[in-house]
Amino acid sequence: MTVDTYPNHRQQEIVTALRRAGGSLRVQALARELDVTEETVRRNLKKLARNGIVEKVHGGARLSELEDEGDFRQRLAVNPAAKQVIAKQVAALIDNGSSLFLDVGSTTSYIADALRGHENLLVVTNSVSVAYKLSMRNNNRVFMAGGELRAHDGGAFNTHAMEFANNFKTDFAILSAVGINDADGFVLLDLDEAEFSRVIINNARTRIIAADSSKFQRKAPITICDPSEIQILVTDCAPPASLAKAVAQWGVKTVVAN
């Protein structure tokens, strides 16, 4: 994937609509749902197809990958501008001297970059990327969960890692999600990641989900927690109406980064 996989908001809307529909739609249906012309849909589908995000089929399109987010480097290359804006906004919520947990998500890796100017942080993480970026600088203390690191994302998720994380009570938990939908809340593909997130959520005073707008209405099989346990959603665009209503009902504050 290239760094401009989602170069404009319209293409993000198309991908979100395809995910919501289960992976495929006809051009006419996409145009009707997005209230644009069929030519606009076809033009944006061509770019998405060139980037390998969708496959063009007769009369419509389908997502190329429904099950897998790809490896960590691929995930870093998806929506980088949005993730950088989100990271800057999250970093602005964190004072020097705070304690925080950062998970293995690609967005949280960008958040680690945005925190490089902070001082005296106490950082707990199971991500080798986060630990590398924030350790040995500005009097930070970084605690890395032990055990085997997963090959595809450099994350530690075994029982010992969870026991380790349970030792800490932090000011903030900053977490990722594969999807956010009004039926299930904040969701992931991986059970180990969800279980680890629940440990952190239980031990943090302020719980933040950082997710770009391509995750809106995306479904995945595993719910992270009751969505009301999350206090802040930081994203790059306002959620669509039905999702915005659900987020408000959960009592989650939406912060749109700019």
matplotlib code that plots the C-alpha trace (Angstrom):
import matplotlib.pyplot as plt

x = [0.0, 1.2, 1.2, -1.8, -4.0, -6.9, -6.1, -9.4, -12.5, -14.8, -12.7, -12.8, -16.6, -16.7, -14.6, -16.8, -19.9, -18.4, -17.5, -21.0, -22.5, -20.4, -17.7, -19.4, -21.9, -23.0, -22.0, -25.6, -26.0, -22.8, -23.9, -27.3, -25.9, -23.3, -25.6, -23.1, -23.1, -22.2, -19.3, -17.9, -18.1, -16.4, -13.6, -12.8, -13.1, -10.4, -7.9, -8.9, -8.4, -4.9, -4.0, -5.3, -8.0, -10.9, -11.5, -13.7, -16.4, -19.1, -21.3, -19.7, -16.7, -15.7, -13.1, -9.9, -9.3, -12.1, -10.4, -7.0, -5.6, -2.2, 1.2, 2.3, 4.3, 1.3, -1.0, 1.4, 1.1, -2.7, -4.1, -0.9, -2.0, -5.2, -3.2, -0.7, -3.4, -5.0, -1.7, -1.1, -4.5, -4.0, -0.5, -2.1, -4.3, -1.2, 0.7, 4.4, 4.8, 1.7, 1.5, 0.0, -0.5, 0.0, -1.0, 0.4, -1.8, -0.4, -2.2, -0.6, 2.8, 2.2, 1.1, 4.4, 6.1, 3.9, 4.9, 8.7, 8.7, 7.1, 9.1, 9.0, 6.4, 5.8, 4.9, 3.6, 3.4, 3.4, 4.7, 8.4, 7.8, 6.4, 9.1, 11.8, 10.4, 9.9, 12.6, 16.0, 14.8, 13.5, 13.6, 10.9, 10.4, 9.3, 8.0, 7.8, 5.7, 7.9, 7.6, 7.7, 7.1, 4.7, 6.4, 3.8, 3.5, 6.2, 3.6, 3.7, 0.4, 1.1, -0.1, 3.0, 2.6, -0.9, 0.2, 2.9, 0.5, -1.8, 0.8, 0.2, -2.4, -2.1, -3.5, -4.4, -5.0, -4.7, -6.0, -6.7, -9.7, -10.2, -13.7, -16.3, -20.0, -23.3, -24.3, -21.2, -19.1, -15.3, -14.1, -11.0, -10.0, -7.7, -8.9, -5.5, -5.5, -9.0, -8.1, -5.0, -7.0, -9.5, -6.7, -5.5, -9.0, -9.6, -6.4, -6.6, -8.4, -8.9, -9.6, -9.1, -9.7, -7.7, -9.1, -9.3, -12.6, -11.9, -12.9, -16.4, -19.1, -16.5, -17.4, -15.1, -15.9, -14.5, -15.8, -13.1, -15.4, -18.7, -18.4, -19.5, -16.1, -14.4, -14.4, -12.9, -12.8, -10.2, -10.7, -10.1, -13.7, -17.1, -18.8, -21.9, -25.2, -26.2, -22.7, -22.5, -25.8, -24.6, -21.3, -23.2, -25.5, -22.5, -21.4, -18.2, -16.9, -15.9, -12.8, -12.3, -8.6, -7.7]
y = [0.0, 3.5, 6.3, 7.9, 4.9, 7.1, 10.4, 12.0, 11.9, 10.6, 7.4, 6.9, 7.2, 4.5, 2.1, 2.7, 2.0, -1.2, -2.4, -1.6, -3.6, -6.6, -6.0, -5.3, -2.9, -1.9, 1.5, 2.7, 1.7, 3.5, 6.7, 6.6, 6.1, 8.8, 11.2, 11.6, 10.8, 7.4, 8.9, 10.3, 6.8, 5.2, 7.8, 7.2, 3.4, 3.5, 5.1, 2.6, -0.3, 1.0, 1.0, -2.5, -1.5, -2.6, -4.9, -3.7, -6.2, -6.0, -3.1, -2.5, -3.1, -5.2, -4.8, -6.7, -7.7, -8.2, -10.1, -8.7, -5.2, -6.2, -6.1, -3.1, -1.4, -1.5, -0.2, 2.8, 3.6, 3.8, 7.3, 8.8, 12.4, 11.6, 9.6, 12.4, 15.0, 12.6, 12.0, 15.8, 16.2, 13.3, 14.6, 18.0, 16.2, 14.8, 17.0, 16.6, 14.1, 12.1, 8.3, 6.5, 3.3, 3.0, -0.1, -1.6, 0.2, 2.1, 5.3, 4.9, 4.7, 8.1, 9.3, 8.2, 10.4, 13.3, 12.8, 13.0, 16.6, 15.7, 15.3, 13.0, 10.7, 7.2, 5.1, 1.5, -0.3, -3.7, -2.2, -2.3, 0.7, 2.9, 1.8, 2.7, 6.1, 7.3, 5.6, 7.2, 10.8, 13.7, 11.9, 9.5, 6.1, 3.4, 0.0, -2.6, -5.8, -8.9, -12.1, -13.0, -10.2, -10.9, -10.9, -8.8, -5.9, -6.2, -6.5, -8.7, -10.3, -13.4, -14.1, -12.6, -9.4, -9.0, -9.7, -7.1, -4.5, -5.1, -3.6, -0.1, 2.5, 5.2, 8.6, 7.7, 4.6, 5.3, 2.5, 1.6, 0.0, -1.8, -0.5, 1.6, 0.9, 1.8, -1.8, -3.1, -0.1, -0.3, -3.6, -5.6, -8.6, -10.2, -11.6, -11.2, -7.5, -7.1, -8.9, -6.8, -3.6, -4.6, -4.9, -1.4, 0.1, -1.2, 0.5, 3.9, 7.1, 8.5, 6.1, 7.3, 5.6, 7.1, 6.0, 7.7, 8.0, 4.9, 2.9, 4.3, 1.6, -1.0, -4.4, -6.9, -9.9, -8.9, -6.0, -4.3, -3.4, -1.8, 1.4, 3.5, 2.6, 4.8, 8.5, 10.2, 9.3, 11.3, 11.1, 13.2, 13.7, 13.9, 10.5, 10.0, 10.8, 7.3, 6.7, 10.1, 9.5, 6.2, 7.6, 10.4, 7.8, 5.9, 9.0, 9.2, 12.7, 13.0, 15.2, 16.0, 16.8, 19.8]
z = [0.0, -0.7, 1.8, 0.0, 0.2, 1.4, -0.4, 0.1, 2.2, -0.5, -0.9, 2.8, 2.6, -0.1, 1.9, 5.0, 2.9, 1.5, 5.0, 6.3, 3.4, 4.2, 1.6, -1.8, -3.4, -6.9, -8.2, -8.2, -4.6, -3.6, -5.5, -3.8, -0.3, -0.6, -2.6, -5.4, -9.1, -10.4, -12.3, -9.0, -7.5, -10.6, -10.5, -6.9, -7.2, -9.9, -7.4, -4.7, -7.1, -8.1, -4.4, -3.9, -1.4, -3.7, -6.6, -9.4, -10.4, -13.0, -12.0, -8.7, -6.3, -3.4, -0.6, -1.3, 2.3, 4.8, 7.6, 8.0, 8.7, 7.3, 9.1, 11.1, 8.4, 6.1, 8.8, 9.4, 5.7, 5.8, 6.4, 7.8, 7.6, 9.6, 12.2, 12.6, 13.2, 15.8, 17.4, 17.8, 19.4, 21.9, 22.8, 23.7, 26.3, 28.1, 30.6, 31.3, 34.2, 33.3, 33.4, 30.4, 28.6, 24.9, 23.0, 19.7, 17.3, 14.3, 15.5, 19.0, 17.3, 15.8, 19.2, 20.6, 17.9, 19.0, 22.6, 22.0, 23.2, 26.6, 29.8, 32.8, 31.4, 32.9, 29.9, 30.1, 26.8, 25.1, 21.9, 21.0, 18.6, 21.4, 23.9, 21.4, 20.6, 24.2, 26.2, 27.0, 26.5, 28.6, 31.9, 30.8, 32.5, 30.1, 31.3, 28.5, 29.0, 28.6, 26.7, 23.1, 20.6, 17.8, 14.4, 12.6, 15.1, 17.8, 20.5, 23.7, 24.7, 26.8, 30.4, 31.9, 29.9, 31.2, 34.8, 34.3, 33.0, 35.9, 38.3, 37.0, 37.7, 35.0, 34.4, 30.8, 28.7, 24.9, 22.8, 19.2, 17.6, 14.3, 14.1, 15.8, 15.0, 16.6, 17.2, 19.0, 20.0, 19.8, 18.2, 17.4, 15.4, 18.0, 21.3, 22.9, 22.1, 23.5, 26.7, 27.2, 26.5, 29.2, 31.8, 30.9, 30.9, 34.4, 35.6, 34.0, 35.1, 31.7, 28.8, 25.2, 21.9, 19.0, 15.6, 12.2, 10.3, 8.1, 11.2, 11.4, 11.1, 10.5, 12.1, 13.8, 15.9, 19.3, 21.5, 23.5, 26.4, 27.2, 25.2, 28.1, 29.8, 27.2, 28.0, 24.9, 21.2, 19.3, 15.5, 12.4, 11.2, 12.8, 12.8, 10.6, 12.3, 13.5, 15.0, 16.5, 18.2, 19.6, 20.8, 22.7, 24.2, 25.5, 27.2, 25.2, 24.3, 20.6, 19.9, 16.2, 15.7, 13.5]

ax = plt.figure().add_subplot(projection="3d")
ax.plot(x, y, z, "-o")
ax.set_aspect("equal")
plt.show()
